[in-house]
Amino acid sequence: MKTQEFIALEEHFGAHNYHPLDVVITRGDGVWVYDVDGKKYLDCLSAYSAVNQGHVHPKILAALVEQAGKITLTSRAFRNDQLPLFYKELSDLTGYEMSLPMNSGAEAVETALKIARKWAYQVKKVPRHLAEIITCAGNFHGRTITTISFSTEPLYRDDFGPFTPGFITVPYGDASAISKAITPNTAAVLLEPIQGEGGVIIPPEGYLKQVAEICRKNNVLFIADEIQTGLGRTGKLFAAQHENVHPDVTIIGKALAGGFYPVSAVLSDQEVLGLFTPGEHGSTFGGNPLAAAIARAAMKVIVDEDLVQRAAEMGEYFIEQLSEIPSPHVKEVRGKGLLIGVELNEKAGGARRFCEYLQERGILAKETHERVIRFAPPLVIDKETIDWALPLIRDVLNIE
């Protein structure tokens, strides 16, 4: 079957909840993917940072195959021999005492919200069911009913109310706004260290440190959503580490399994995650032996191949080179590590057409918030590949 035949099937039988580029991918290898017609592309999205380790990394693949031949699912009704090792290795890597594994990022966000509320009632002694959580405008924490309840994107909200109460929204990047929003009922502040879906929005320097201090002074949990920014993407293991901040709770997912399987987790210490008791929260698939084995291998690749440092070095180079491209369409280039946004000016006609032009030239990137092209290749990318892509990007950014 050819590209248009696959597209026709998808459009006819599938719900239209995405607007993908019209490329039908059949195979991946490292930073490269191949479509059903045999064309090769540089992946500059990394499945929204899920394949930081590159497509079909052989060591993660080997772990998947080995574990799939043993046992894949036990449910949490029984113990398995992979989950305890996953817990220990995740703690060693991140510095948190405990973790709670789930599947999707949205599930992990929901988990963090639940434990923050329980902490508020059990530890802070907020009156039951009055806990408030402060979130930031422009956020993206998933598309469940609760997470869209504190989204400021009309597309995510308009036809999906009524919404979950208990959330206060303040401007992103304004620590004083968080301070003013805190009440005796505030349980937590939830934010992204960099807003990826929001357009690669980087807060002012010192913002995260200020938020952490505000939370500490007011006995409020600081929850960092590092689902996209974590596990090396920004040139640190976690983006909050750029300001030497260790949030009370960190949410991870995506690259935790290197693109092989949906694995997410909430990280915290005993005083928070230890509040959960049997039956209060769970997931049939969360922490299954296949997921744990894959995630263990994915974490090992990040460490063994020094992908955090590679992201820092290649990201600095890529941002520097993109910033030097003369273009009448570019308003700003910004990013940390290999999470990069090229914001176009209003007269450019939107980012979608530029992503389509890049596709024609063998580069897959995706628009976000209409006017931003996001470049986020797998962290295994090298300078030679970036140098191959730069002239093509330069040509596209100068199309009228």
N, C-alpha and C positions, 0 to 999 in steps of 0.2 A: 504493500500500500504506500501511496505517496502522501506528502504533507497535506494537501488539500482534502484528501479522503479522510484522514484522521481528524482534521479540523471539523469537517462536516458532521462526522459522528458525534464528536464532543458537543458541538453546538446544538445538535438535535436531541441528544439523550441526556445531557448534563445540565444541571442548574447553572445559570449564568451569574455566578457570584464572584467571578474574577474576569479581568480583562487582560489576558496574557498576550505577549507578543506571539505572532504567528510562526513559531518555530516548534517543531515536534522532535524532541530530543529522545534518542534511543540508547545512547552510551556516553559514559564519562570516564575521564582518566586525568587525575591531577587537577590542573586548572582548565582543562579542555573538555568540551562536550561535542557530540556529533549528532546531527539530525538524521531523520529517516532517509533523506536523499543523499547522504554521504558528506554533507558540508561540515567543516570544523569551525568551532567558535571558542573564543576566550570567554570563560564565565566570569563576569564581573559583578555577580550578585551573591554567589555562594549559597543559594537557597535561603536568602535572608540571614546569612552567617551560620547556617547549619553545617556547612561543609568546610569549616576552617581548615581541616586537615587535608583537603583536596578530595576529589571524587574517587570513590572506590579505593580508598587507601588499603594496600595489601595486608597490612598488619591488623587493621580493624576487620577487614573481610575474613581473614583467617580465624579471628576470634568468633565472629558470627557463625561461620561454618562449623567450627569445632563444637560450640555450645549448642547449635541447632541440632546436631547429631546426638546430643545427650538428653537434654530436657529444655523446653522453652518456657513453660508456664506451670507454676504450682499454685498460684494465688497466694495471698498472704495468710491463708488458713494454715499453711505449713511453712516451714523454713526451707531455704535452699542454700547451697554452698557458695553462691556468687555474691549475694547481697551483703553479707558481713564484710567481705573483702572490699566491695564497692564503698561501703560506709567508711571503712578505715582509710582507704586510699584517697577518697574525696576529702576527708578531714585533714589528712597529711598535706594535700595539695593546697587547700583553701584556708586552713587555720581555724575553721569553725568546728565546734565540738560534735555537732549532730547534723543530720540531714534527713529530709523526708522526700523520697522519690515519687514522682508522678509521671505522666506521659507527655502531654502537651504543655507549652508555656502558659497558656490560659489556665490550665488546671493548677499549675504551680502558683500563679498569682492568686487564684481563689483560695488556695491552701494558706498562703501568707496572710491574706485578709482574715481568714477564720482564726488563725492562731493569734493575730494581733488583737482581735476582739476578745478572745478568751483571756489573753494576758491582761487586757484592760480591766476585765471584770474580776479576775482571780488575784492579780498582783497589784494593779493600780487602784482597785476598788471603785472603778467607775460604776454608777448605777446600771443595773442590767438592761441591756438593749438600748442604751443611750450613747454608746461609743461612737466617736467620729474619727474619720481618717481623712487627712489632708492630701489632695492630689494636685497635679499641675496641669494647666491649660496646655493643649497640644500633645497630650500624652497618648501613648498607645500601649495598652496592657492586655489586649485580646478583644474578642468579640462576643463573650458571654453576656448575659443580661446584666450581671453585676458590673463587669468591666466597662460596658458601654454606658452604664449609669453615670460614670464620672468622666466619660469622653467629652471633648468639646467639638468633635467632628459631627456635623449634622447628618452626614450620610450614614454614620454608624448608629444614629439614635432615632431619626425621625419617625419611623414606622414600627418601633420596637418597645415602646413604653407599655405599661408604667415601669418606673425604674426603682432600683434598690436604693433606699435612703441611707443616710449616714456618712455622706461624703461631702467635703468642702473643697472647692476648686480655687486655686490661686495662680497668679502668673508664674510661668517657668522662669527660673534664673533670678528671682527676687526673694532673697532670704528674709528680708524684713516682712514681706507679705505672709510668709509662713509663720513668723513670730507673732504677727498680729492675729492670725487665724486660730492660734492655739487657745483652747479653753480647758477647764478641768476635765472635760469628757474626751479630750483628744487622746486617741490610742496610738496613732502612728502617722508618719509622713511617708508616702509612697511616691517615688519618682524614678526616672531613668537618668543615669549620669550623663548620657547624651541621648537626645531624642532622635532615634533612628528613623522611624516611620514619619515623624514630624518634619523631616527634611534635613536630617543630620544637624540638629540644633545643639550647639555647644554652649553651656552656660558660662557666665563670667568666671574668671579665675578666682578661686577661693570660695565659690558658692557651696560646693559640697561640704567643705570644712565648716562653713558657717552653719549650714543646715544640721550637721552632726552635733555641733556645739549647742544649738538651739534645742535640739531634741534631748540632749543629755541634761541640760539645765531644767527642762520642763517635764522630765520623766516620761518621755514619748519615744516610741520605737522608731528608728530610722530604717526604712525598707528600701533597698535598691533593686530595681528591676534590671538585671544584667543579662537578660535572655539573649539580646542581640549583641550587647557590648562586651560580655564576659568571655572568658576562656581564650584570651589573647588578642581578640579582634582589634583593640585600640592601642596595642603595644605595651600593655600591662595585662596581667592575668585578669584583673577586673578594672574597669574604667575608673572606679572610685579611688583606686590606688594612685592615680595621677596626683591626688591631693592627700595621699597618705591617710585616707579615710577607711575605716573598717565598720560598715553599717551593722546594726544589730541583726538584721535579716537581709540576706541576699538571695535573689531568685535567679536560677540559671536554667538553661534548656538548650535547644538547637544544637550547637557544636558539642554538647556533652556526649553525643553518640555519633559524631562525625558524619551525620547524614544517613546513617544506616537504619535508624530506628527512632521513634519518638521517645525521648527520655528527658525529663526535667527534674528539678529538685529545688527544695527550699532549704537554705543553709542558715543555721543559727546555733546558739549555745543551749546548754541544758536548761537554763532558767526560762527560756522561751519555748523551744520545741519539746522540752520535757513535760510541758503542761498537757499535751495530748494524752488521753487515756484510751484503752481499747474500745473500738466501736464508734468513736466520735468522728473519725475521718478515715478515708481509705480509698483504694482503687484496686480492682481485680488485677489489672496489668501493671500497676505501679510497683517497681522493684522486682519485676520478674527476672528469673535467672538469665534469660537471653539479653534483656536490657542491661542488666548489671555487667555481664561479661563484655558486651559491646562498649559500654561506657568506660569500663576499666581500660580497655585497649585504646579508646579514643583519648583518654586523659594521658596515657603513657606516651602516645605519639606527640602530644603537645609538649611534653617535657623532654622526651628524648631527641626530638628534632628542633628544639629551641624555637618553637613557633612564635612565642611571645616576642622575643628579640627580633626575629625575622619580620614580624608585623611592624615593629617600631622602625626598623631600618628601611624596609621597602615602602612603608607608608610615608615616611619623611621624604623619600625620593619621589614617589608618585605625586604627592601633594605639591612639592616644589616644582616639578615639571609641568603639572597641570596649571599651576598658577602663572606660569610664564607663557602660556598659549595666548596670543593676541586674538581676541574674538569680540565682535560687536554685540554678541548675545550674552556674554558671561557677566554676571553681577558680582559673584563671589565664589571662591573655592575655599572650602573649609573641611576640617576633619582631624581625626586622631588615629594614628596607626593606619590600618587599611579599611577604615570606615570613613569614606570621603563623599562629600556632597558638592556638586557643581550647580550653583543656583543661577538660573537664567533671568534676564530682565523681562519686564512685562511685554515688551514688543517682540520677543523671540518666538512667540506662537506656541508656547508650552513645551514641556520636555519630552512628551510622547514621540513627536516626530523625529527628534534627535536620536532617541533610543531605536527607532525603526531604521534610521540611516546607519547607526552603529551596527545593527543586526546585519544589514546588507553587506557590511565590510568585515563581518566575522567577529564582532564583539557583542556580548549580551549584557546589557545593563538595564535598569528599570527606573522609570520615573516615580517620584513620590511627591505628593502635594503639588502636583501639576507643573511646577517650575523648577524642580530639583532632579538632576540626574545623580543617582547614587552609584559610586564605584566601590565595590567591596569584594575583590577577588579572594579566592582561597589563600590562606596565609603561606602556602608553599610556593607562591609565585616568586620568580627571580627577576633580576634587573633586566636580563636579556628579553624576557617576555614583555615587561613594561615598556622597554624601548621599542619593541615591535608594535605595540598598541598605540603609543603616543602620536605618531604621524597620522594614523587613522582617526584618532580622536580629534586631533587638530583640524583635519579636513572637515569633519562633521560639524565641529563648532563654528566653522566659517561658512556653512551653507546658508544661503539667503532664504 
